[in-house]
Amino acid sequence: MHSNSRLGEPQIYAILCPRMKLSVSKNINLLSIAFLLIFLGFNGAQQYVTTFFSQANLPNLGFQSLILVYLFFTLSDPLASVFVSKFGSKKAMLTGVIFYGLFILSLPTKSSVVIYLASILIGIGASLLWVGQNSYLVRASDRKSYRENSGYFNMLLMAGSALGVILLGFLITRISFEQSFLIASIFSLLSIFLIVPLKDLRTESLGNHFNLIKHAITSKTALQLSTVWFSFSIVFGFAIGLIPIQLKNTLGISYVGLSSLFYIMPMLLSYFLGKLSDIKGRNLMLAMSFILCIAGLGFLYFYTNPITLTIGLVLVSLSYAIISPIRFALVGDVTTNKNLDYLTGLF
């Protein structure tokens, strides 16, 4: 089940962390590049959703769309864990990514009915994609490598997200929102060609799926750990909707791309911080992340000028950089092959 073929050392970490050797399997490499493409398209588009509809005199539609996305993402996770357990992570990810492309293509229509439907579908698709991804990452790794693989995966994921925000910002100022969203959807859908070659890793039949869901959601340890996902998802949910508008109103639309710091910080620091959490312990790193997040939100709440707005953005981004690799590693820390899909769905 586990692959150990080596593909060499990514150049960025050869420069930033010369003492840290990083090698990943072919499957992890394909998975990571696929998610780079998915979120180059989706996070690039998502960061401009509220700005796009605000300029179209439909400010509520952007926020309502994002609320529907994450509401159905949450509601669908338990059923997604059943789907992944029954049909495998690969099929779940392939199904999910199609809805990402369709959602981005729905945005230029400005039709509330179309966008609401696409938001619901991408929420369901996101649950399949992320439960499938996290289960696949752990199954394709061994106990000694999943933290390293988590850091590598998160590095490429955030690289794609940062590039997407910057690229969409560049395109929007030169062509249009509508054409830029079309290009973003193409990037996301191209990931299909990287997911298809993945080895199909599945677990054995596990019996009653709904009993396993019940055990997952009644586990005290699992519920405690899930608060990490919950709290940072709340913060990130506010950030992706409000900060782009603050940047536009304070500095102008060409500066909305500064919100790519949410992705650049984790891209640069994920592997290093993931390793550091192994040395210093998860609790210390989680505490640091929460402290930085609270301080950053304080600056964002009381901002009066571009400097305080930027400081708040940097602190929240650094907080997100700390938590990003840890949230993937925690799954591998506490799960077994039997409950992996269900605890992933809960988290």
Secondary structure, 3 states (H helix, E strand, C coil): CCCCCCCCCCHHHHHHCCCCCCCCCHHHHHHHHHHHHHHHHHHHHHCCHHHHHHHCCCHHHHHHHHHHHHHHHHHHHHHHHHHHHHHCHHHHHHHHHHHHHHHHHHHHHCCHHHHHHHHHHHHHHHHHHHHHHHHHHHHCCCCCCHHHHHHHHHHHHHHHHHHHHHHHHHHHCCCCHHHHHHHHHHHHHHCHHHHCCCCCCCCCCCCCHHHHHHHHHCCHHHHHHHHHHHHHHHHHHHHHHHHHHHHHHHHCHHHHHHHHHHHHHHHHHHHHHHHHHHHHCHHHHHHHHHHHHHHHHHHHHCCCCHHHHHHHHHHHHHHHHHHHHHHHHHHHHHCCCCCHHHHHHHC
